[in-house]
Amino acid sequence: MPNIHEAKTHLSKLVSRVEMGEEITISRAGKPVAKLVPYLGAPVRAPGILSGRIRIDDDFDAHDEEIADHFRAG
């Protein structure tokens, strides 16, 4: 487990190890404080993934003015 100074000095080597799948914990005063892990990428967003699973009523916004009145000054 490298300490912070070693991690700064050898960051390129540590990143290379992480790219190969290794997880590396960095310590300060012998206590773990950070972990370098492989980046797996952002989750894939798929349009329409909730299609058929949620429903919005046609009149979902029918009470907008009534609700807005509660927030108006006066």
Backbone hydrogen bonds, N-H to C=O, Kabsch-Sander energy under -0.5 kcal/mol:
donor,donor_aa,acceptor,acceptor_aa,energy
4,I,27,S,-1.3
7,A,3,N,-2.5
8,K,4,I,-2.5
9,T,5,H,-2.3
10,H,6,E,-2.4
11,L,8,K,-0.7
14,L,10,H,-2.4
15,V,11,L,-2.9
16,S,12,S,-1.9
17,R,13,K,-1.9
18,V,14,L,-2.3
19,E,15,V,-2.5
20,M,16,S,-0.9
21,G,18,V,-2.3
22,E,17,R,-1.8
24,I,36,L,-2.5
26,I,34,A,-3.0
27,S,2,P,-2.6
28,R,31,K,-2.6
31,K,28,R,-1.9
33,V,26,I,-3.2
34,A,26,I,-1.6
36,L,24,I,-3.5
37,V,35,K,-0.6
40,L,38,P,-0.6
49,I,46,A,-1.6
51,S,48,G,-1.8
53,R,50,L,-2.7
54,I,50,L,-1.0
60,F,57,D,-1.6
62,A,59,D,-2.2
64,D,61,D,-1.4
67,I,63,H,-2.4
68,A,64,D,-2.7
69,D,65,E,-2.0
70,H,66,E,-0.6
70,H,67,I,-1.0
71,F,68,A,-1.5
72,R,68,A,-0.8
72,R,69,D,-0.5
